[in-house]
Amino acid sequence: MKNLLRISMILILVSTLAFAMIPRVAVIPMPEDSLNNGGIGAIIGGVDVDGDGAPEIYVVNNNWKDNPSELIPRIYKLEKEAGGTAWNVVWSSNAELFVSAQNTWPALTLGDLDADGKMELIWGIVNNSGAGANPYRILVYEHAGGDNFGIDDGSGNWEPTAMWSITDTDNENIRPNKFVIIDIDDDGVDEICFDDRKGTTDGYFFGVASVDNIPDDGDGSETWTLEISGKDFTMTPGEENKWDIFVVNSKIYASCENYMSQVYYDGTAWNYNALKPLGAGASFRSAQVQDIDEDGSEDVMIAAYFWGTEDTYFQVGVDDGDSLIYYNLFNIDTVTHLLNGGRICGGAQGDLDNDGKSDFVFGSRYSGPPNAQIYRLEHQGGDITESLNWVMTVVDTATTAFAPGTSGFWDIIAVGQTDGDPEDEIIFSSSISKQLTDGSWVSFPIIILDDAETVGIRGILTPRSFELGQAYPNPFNPTTLIPFVLNESGYVSLRVYDIHGGCVATLINGNMDIGTYEINFDASELSSGIYLYQLQLDNTFRAGKIVLNK
């Protein structure tokens, strides 16, 4: 029989987190990992550009250590072996002839900039001020048929079809961090929207670039145009490095901790506004845009953090016409032992369980332990701004022999099709490398998460079974009851957070049995305002909002 419990005191129990993970079905070494020993910079996964039915992964190296021996930029196409499990390199390019060095987090995406029906790999190759006086910062490899991209140089290496340095001025430190390919000014031509993570001094903060053609023979006849950048405006004092860029309803947003830059074209001129930052700070390549509630207006799923603090929120941003309004959905902080003062980094979206609802996946970067977490959020229907209508699960902790507990960077995230079944898979890796016992360094592998044993039925993705109800009364003063039902026993935590992400109360922290519960929350010592209550059962999280009116 289920017992109804009314608990008015704080329970402090001791427990170990237990996670029901999505299985790892592939662990793929970084190609030429002895050469590419500075981590992985970016991944495109789960596509089939050449249409041969074999899933593809595209990967570029990273250069975390910035040592001369591992600064050479390289890009690879991996294709899954027909009828097998191996992923083989079927195309690659060594770009050292065009750019001498890159370092961390190069941009990488697919697009068709000249609308000729041929997809292009678009690589924001240079994030390094020492890569020449005015190096190429964008390389484009147009699909040349079959496995190949770019121009065959006759020696087995493939050269870019088009290149651009963004500026004509020498020694400018421009560091594109993320590309969004979209017709932002509605002129019938796709543009490259990019953020610049060297914006505090001589950088561009953000930019919009276009090209008139990607010539098949790579003869350099194309014309590039920088249509707008932060240098065209008087930037607001305090604008910092831009770590993320996204487009919502034809408006560009570039994120830093102090301001959210908004840029848009009104049909006549470009406009810039310095808006307030995300509620919990900045975003790092995590933003994912979609019309989540299908109301005809795009929304954004995003993770935000304050550098050096424990405040990290998953948020949904809703367009109000002039700006974005952000709603906190879940808090991940040191209290939950999931980030330990770190950050959410990287994100992608897809449909992991083929239920018609998008899954938003995020990576992380932090000191640990535990080691890196991979998070999944899914909307369950209803108002997208209400936390109760979302579920969050931790789907991997990346603690294995190749990733000891303090290697806390798993920030390179993709979602896509890798095995031919209806469901998407999670593809992730690390932007850093690890040192082997012989003193050498090696990149971490690419990991694919999938429930291979239940094709069409993703039982492993089903959240742990519990229900969190709306607290009542709400608004309240000074006490409210938080109801929930546990259909499974396990580790449970119930915490209350203020609007800034600080934990103001721990109501439950330990193992609990199946049952129906109501927990009394006394806010006598708190100020009026909006608070978030968050319930965790093992690896599954749900949350709700309450309003204290004194």
C-alpha positions in Angstrom: 0.0 0.0 0.0 1.2 3.4 -0.8 1.7 5.6 2.2 1.0 9.3 2.2 3.8 11.1 4.0 3.8 14.7 5.2 7.4 15.6 5.9 8.1 19.0 7.5 11.8 18.5 8.4 14.8 18.3 6.1 16.0 14.8 5.4 19.8 14.4 5.1 20.5 10.9 3.8 23.7 9.4 2.3 23.5 7.8 -1.1 25.5 7.1 -4.2 24.2 8.2 -7.6 23.0 5.4 -9.8 22.6 6.1 -13.5 20.8 4.0 -16.1 22.9 4.9 -19.1 22.3 4.6 -22.8 24.7 1.8 -24.0 27.9 2.7 -25.8 27.7 0.8 -29.1 30.9 2.2 -30.7 34.2 3.6 -29.4 36.0 5.0 -32.5 39.7 6.2 -32.2 40.5 9.6 -33.6 42.1 8.9 -37.0 45.9 9.1 -36.9 45.6 9.6 -33.2 49.4 9.7 -32.7 49.5 12.8 -35.0 46.2 14.3 -33.9 47.1 14.2 -30.2 45.4 17.5 -29.2 41.8 16.4 -29.0 38.8 16.6 -31.3 37.6 20.0 -32.5 34.2 19.4 -34.1 32.0 16.5 -35.3 29.2 16.2 -37.9 27.5 12.8 -37.4 24.7 10.7 -38.8 24.5 12.0 -42.3 24.8 10.4 -45.8 26.0 13.1 -48.2 27.0 10.7 -50.9 23.7 8.8 -50.8 25.3 5.4 -50.7 23.3 4.2 -47.6 26.3 4.2 -45.4 26.2 6.6 -42.4 29.0 9.2 -42.2 30.9 11.0 -39.5 33.1 14.1 -40.2 35.7 15.1 -37.7 38.4 17.8 -37.4 41.3 17.7 -35.0 41.8 20.0 -32.1 45.0 21.4 -30.8 44.5 21.8 -27.1 48.1 21.8 -26.0 49.2 24.2 -28.8 52.5 22.3 -29.3 54.2 22.7 -32.7 54.0 18.9 -33.3 50.2 18.8 -33.2 49.0 22.2 -34.7 48.6 20.8 -38.3 44.9 21.1 -39.2 43.3 17.8 -40.6 39.8 16.8 -41.5 38.4 13.3 -42.0 35.3 11.5 -43.3 34.5 8.2 -41.6 32.0 5.8 -43.1 30.5 2.8 -41.4 31.5 -0.5 -43.0 28.7 -2.2 -44.8 27.3 -5.1 -42.7 29.9 -4.5 -40.0 30.7 -2.3 -37.0 34.0 -0.7 -38.1 34.2 3.0 -39.0 36.8 3.6 -41.7 38.4 6.7 -43.0 37.3 7.1 -46.7 38.4 10.7 -47.3 40.7 13.2 -45.6 42.6 16.4 -46.1 45.7 17.8 -44.6 45.3 21.6 -44.8 48.8 22.6 -43.7 49.6 24.0 -47.1 46.8 26.5 -46.7 46.8 27.2 -42.9 49.9 26.5 -40.8 48.2 26.1 -37.5 44.9 26.0 -35.6 44.2 25.5 -32.0 40.9 25.0 -30.2 37.2 24.5 -31.1 37.2 25.2 -34.9 33.8 25.5 -36.5 32.5 22.8 -38.8 29.2 22.4 -40.6 27.6 21.3 -43.9 25.8 23.6 -46.3 25.3 24.6 -49.9 26.5 28.2 -50.1 26.1 28.6 -53.9 22.9 26.6 -54.1 24.2 24.3 -56.9 22.9 21.1 -55.2 26.4 20.1 -54.1 26.9 19.9 -50.3 30.0 21.6 -48.9 32.0 21.0 -45.7 32.5 24.5 -44.3 35.5 24.6 -41.8 36.3 27.5 -39.6 39.8 26.4 -39.5 41.8 29.1 -37.8 41.5 29.9 -34.1 45.2 30.7 -33.9 46.8 34.2 -34.0 50.1 32.6 -35.0 48.8 30.9 -38.2 50.3 33.5 -40.6 50.0 37.3 -41.1 46.5 36.9 -42.6 45.6 33.3 -42.8 42.6 31.7 -44.4 39.9 31.3 -41.7 37.2 29.6 -43.7 37.9 26.5 -46.0 35.1 25.1 -48.1 35.3 21.6 -49.6 32.5 21.0 -52.1 31.3 17.5 -52.6 33.1 16.1 -55.7 31.1 12.8 -55.9 31.4 9.5 -54.1 33.4 9.8 -50.9 35.4 12.9 -52.0 35.3 16.6 -51.3 37.4 19.3 -52.8 40.1 19.1 -55.4 42.4 16.2 -55.8 46.0 17.5 -55.8 47.2 14.3 -57.6 49.1 13.0 -54.6 46.1 11.6 -52.6 45.4 14.8 -50.7 42.3 16.8 -51.3 42.5 20.6 -51.4 39.7 23.1 -50.5 37.4 24.3 -53.3 37.3 27.8 -51.9 39.0 29.7 -49.1 38.7 33.1 -47.4 40.5 35.1 -44.7 37.5 37.3 -43.7 39.7 40.4 -43.6 42.4 42.0 -45.7 44.2 43.3 -42.6 47.3 41.4 -41.3 47.6 40.1 -37.8 44.0 40.3 -36.7 43.1 37.6 -34.2 39.7 36.3 -35.5 38.5 33.1 -34.0 35.2 31.7 -35.5 33.8 29.3 -33.0 30.5 28.2 -34.5 28.8 28.5 -37.9 25.1 28.8 -38.7 24.2 28.5 -42.4 21.0 30.4 -43.2 19.5 33.0 -45.6 19.5 35.6 -42.8 18.6 38.6 -45.0 16.1 36.8 -47.2 18.0 37.5 -50.4 17.8 33.9 -51.7 21.4 33.2 -50.8 22.6 31.4 -47.7 25.1 33.2 -45.5 27.6 32.1 -42.8 26.7 33.6 -39.5 29.6 33.2 -37.1 30.6 34.2 -33.6 34.2 35.3 -32.7 35.6 34.2 -29.4 38.4 36.8 -29.6 36.0 39.8 -29.3 37.4 41.6 -26.3 40.3 43.3 -28.2 40.7 43.2 -31.9 38.1 40.6 -32.8 34.8 40.9 -34.7 32.4 39.6 -32.0 30.1 38.3 -34.7 29.8 38.4 -38.5 27.7 37.5 -41.5 29.5 36.4 -44.7 28.4 35.3 -48.1 30.0 34.0 -51.3 28.7 34.3 -54.9 30.0 30.9 -56.1 32.0 27.8 -55.0 33.8 27.0 -58.3 34.0 23.3 -59.1 37.7 23.6 -60.2 38.8 25.7 -57.2 40.2 28.4 -59.4 39.7 31.2 -56.8 37.2 33.1 -58.9 34.6 33.3 -56.2 33.8 36.6 -54.4 33.4 36.7 -50.7 31.6 39.5 -48.8 31.6 40.3 -45.2 28.1 41.7 -45.0 28.2 42.8 -41.4 30.3 42.4 -38.2 30.6 43.8 -34.8 33.2 46.2 -36.2 30.3 48.0 -38.0 28.7 49.0 -34.7 29.8 50.8 -31.6 29.9 47.7 -29.4 28.6 48.1 -25.8 31.3 48.3 -23.2 31.6 45.0 -21.5 30.9 42.9 -24.6 33.2 39.9 -24.4 34.3 36.8 -26.3 31.3 35.3 -28.1 31.1 31.6 -27.3 27.8 30.8 -29.1 25.7 32.0 -31.9 22.1 31.0 -33.0 19.3 32.4 -35.1 15.7 32.7 -33.9 13.1 34.0 -36.3 15.7 35.7 -38.5 17.5 37.4 -35.6 21.1 36.5 -34.8 22.0 36.1 -31.2 25.7 35.9 -30.0 26.3 35.1 -26.4 28.8 36.3 -23.7 28.4 36.6 -20.0 27.7 40.3 -19.9 25.5 40.8 -23.0 23.5 38.9 -25.6 24.2 40.6 -29.0 21.2 40.8 -31.2 21.7 41.4 -34.9 19.1 41.5 -37.7 18.3 42.9 -41.1 15.1 44.9 -41.4 15.0 44.8 -45.3 17.0 48.1 -45.5 19.7 48.1 -42.9 21.4 45.9 -40.3 20.5 46.6 -36.7 22.4 45.8 -33.4 21.1 45.6 -29.9 23.0 44.8 -26.7 20.5 42.7 -24.7 20.8 41.4 -21.2 22.7 38.1 -21.0 21.2 34.7 -20.3 19.7 34.3 -16.8 22.7 32.2 -15.8 25.4 33.8 -17.8 26.9 32.6 -21.1 26.4 29.7 -23.5 29.2 27.6 -25.1 28.2 26.1 -28.5 25.1 24.7 -26.8 22.1 26.6 -28.3 19.6 24.6 -30.4 16.8 26.3 -32.2 13.4 24.7 -33.0 9.7 25.6 -32.9 9.3 23.3 -29.9 5.6 23.9 -29.2 4.7 24.2 -32.9 3.1 27.6 -32.6 4.8 29.0 -35.7 7.6 30.8 -33.8 11.0 29.4 -33.2 12.3 28.8 -29.7 15.8 28.0 -28.4 17.0 25.4 -26.0 20.2 26.5 -24.3 22.5 25.9 -21.3 24.0 28.8 -19.5 26.7 29.2 -16.9 28.6 31.9 -15.0 32.4 31.3 -15.4 33.9 30.2 -12.1 30.6 29.6 -10.2 28.4 26.7 -9.7 25.3 28.2 -11.4 24.3 26.4 -14.5 20.8 26.3 -15.9 19.1 24.5 -18.8 16.8 27.2 -20.2 14.2 27.7 -23.0 14.2 31.0 -24.8 10.9 32.4 -26.3 10.8 35.2 -28.8 8.7 38.2 -27.6 9.2 40.2 -30.8 12.0 42.4 -29.6 14.1 40.0 -27.6 14.1 36.6 -26.0 12.6 35.7 -22.7 14.4 32.9 -20.9 12.8 30.4 -18.5 14.9 28.2 -16.2 14.0 24.5 -16.5 16.6 22.7 -14.5 19.6 23.6 -12.4 22.8 21.6 -12.5 25.3 22.6 -9.8 27.7 21.4 -7.2 24.9 20.4 -4.8 23.7 17.8 -7.3 27.3 16.5 -7.7 26.8 16.6 -11.5 29.1 19.5 -12.5 31.2 20.3 -9.5 31.7 23.9 -10.5 31.9 23.2 -14.2 30.0 24.1 -17.3 27.6 22.7 -20.0 29.4 22.8 -23.3 28.2 21.7 -26.7 24.8 20.6 -27.9 22.8 18.9 -30.6 19.2 17.7 -31.3 17.4 14.8 -32.9 14.9 12.1 -32.1 16.5 9.4 -30.0 13.4 7.3 -29.4 11.4 7.9 -32.7 8.5 9.4 -30.8 8.2 12.5 -32.9 9.5 14.7 -30.1 13.0 16.2 -30.3 15.6 15.3 -27.8 18.0 18.1 -26.9 21.5 16.7 -25.9 24.2 18.6 -24.1 27.8 17.9 -23.2 29.8 19.2 -20.3 33.2 20.5 -19.1 34.2 20.4 -15.4 36.7 19.3 -12.9 34.9 16.2 -11.6 34.6 13.6 -10.2 32.2 12.2 -11.4 33.5 12.6 -14.9 31.7 14.3 -17.7 28.0 14.0 -18.0 25.9 13.8 -21.2 22.4 15.2 -20.7 19.1 14.7 -22.6 16.0 16.9 -22.3 12.7 16.2 -23.9 9.5 18.2 -23.9 6.5 16.2 -22.8 3.8 18.5 -24.2 2.1 21.7 -22.9 3.6 25.0 -22.1 7.3 24.9 -22.9 8.1 27.5 -20.3 6.9 25.3 -17.5 9.5 23.0 -16.0 6.9 20.3 -15.1 6.4 19.7 -18.9 10.1 18.6 -19.4 12.1 15.6 -18.3 15.9 15.5 -18.1 18.0 12.4 -18.0 21.8 11.8 -17.6 22.6 9.3 -20.3 26.4 8.9 -19.9 29.1 9.6 -17.4 32.1 8.8 -19.7 34.0 7.1 -16.8 36.0 4.4 -18.5 39.6 3.2 -18.8 40.2 5.7 -21.6 38.6 8.5 -19.5 39.8 8.6 -15.9 37.6 10.5 -13.4 39.3 13.9 -13.8 39.2 14.0 -17.6 36.1 16.2 -17.6 35.8 17.5 -21.1 33.1 15.8 -23.2 32.0 18.8 -25.1 31.9 17.8 -28.8 28.3 16.7 -29.4 26.4 15.5 -32.5 23.1 13.6 -32.9 22.3 11.7 -36.1 21.6 8.4 -37.8 24.5 5.9 -37.6 22.9 2.4 -38.0 19.9 2.7 -40.4 17.1 2.2 -37.8 14.4 4.9 -37.2 16.1 6.4 -34.1 18.9 8.8 -33.9 22.1 8.2 -31.9 24.3 10.4 -29.7 27.8 10.9 -31.0 30.3 12.7 -28.7 33.9 13.2 -27.9 36.4 15.4 -26.1 38.2 18.6 -27.1 41.2 17.6 -24.9 43.7 14.8 -25.0 45.2 12.5 -22.3 48.8 11.5 -21.5 49.8 7.9 -21.8 52.1 6.1 -19.4 55.0 6.5 -21.9 54.6 10.3 -21.7 53.0 10.6 -25.2 49.6 12.3 -25.7 46.5 10.9 -27.5 43.1 12.2 -28.3 40.0 10.6 -26.7 37.8 8.5 -29.0 34.5 9.2 -30.6 31.7 7.5 -28.7 28.3 6.5 -30.0 25.3 5.9 -27.6 22.4 3.7 -28.8 20.2 1.0 -27.4 21.1 -1.6 -30.1 19.3 -4.4 -28.4 15.8 -2.8 -28.8 15.5 -1.5 -32.3 12.4 0.6 -32.5 11.8 0.5 -28.7 14.2 2.6 -26.7 13.4 1.2 -23.3 16.7 2.4 -21.9 15.6 6.0 -22.7 12.4 5.7 -20.6 12.9 8.0 -17.6 12.9 6.5 -14.2 9.2 6.2 -13.2 7.9 9.0 -11.0 5.5 11.9 -11.1 6.1 15.4 -9.8 3.0 17.5 -9.1 2.4 21.2 -8.9 3.1 22.5 -5.4 0.1 23.8 -3.6 -0.9 26.4 -2.6 1.0 28.4 -5.3 1.5 31.3 -4.9 2.2 30.6 -1.2 3.2 32.2 2.1 5.2 30.9 3.8 4.6 27.1 3.3 3.6 24.9 0.4 3.3 21.2 -0.2 5.3 19.5 -3.0 3.5 16.3 -4.1 5.2 13.4 -6.0 4.7 9.7 -6.7 7.6 7.2 -6.9 6.7 4.1 -8.9 10.3 2.8 -8.4 12.6 3.0 -5.4 16.0 4.6 -5.7 18.1 7.6 -4.9 15.9 10.7 -4.5 16.8 14.4 -4.1 14.4 17.3 -3.8 15.9 20.7 -3.8 14.7 24.3 -4.1 16.6 27.0 -6.1 16.2 30.7 -6.3 15.9 32.5 -9.7 19.7 33.0 -9.8 20.4 29.2 -9.5 21.4 29.1 -5.8 20.2 26.2 -3.8 18.1 27.5 -0.9 16.8 24.2 0.6 17.6 20.5 0.4 14.4 18.7 1.4 15.4 15.1 0.5 18.7 13.6 -0.3 18.8 9.8 -0.1 17.1 6.5 -0.9 13.3 6.2 -0.8 10.8 3.5 -1.4 7.8 3.3 -3.8 5.1 5.6 -2.5 3.0 8.7 -2.7 4.5 11.7 -0.9 3.9 15.3 0.0 6.8 17.4 1.2 6.3 20.6 3.2 8.5 23.5 2.2 8.7 26.3 4.7 10.1 29.5 3.1 9.8 31.7 6.2 13.4 32.9 5.9 13.3 33.6 2.2 12.3 36.7 0.3 9.4 37.0 -2.1 10.1 35.7 -5.6 10.0 32.8 -8.0 11.7 29.6 -7.0 12.4 26.3 -8.8 11.8 22.9 -7.1 13.7 20.0 -8.6 13.1 16.3 -8.0 15.7 13.7 -9.0 15.2 9.9 -9.1 18.6 8.3 -10.0 19.4 9.7 -13.5 16.0 11.4 -14.1 15.0 14.9 -13.2 11.7 16.9 -13.2 11.1 20.4 -11.9 8.4 22.9 -11.2 8.0 26.6 -10.3 6.6 28.2 -7.2 5.9 31.8 -6.2 6.5 33.1 -2.7 4.3 36.1 -1.9 5.0 37.7 1.5 
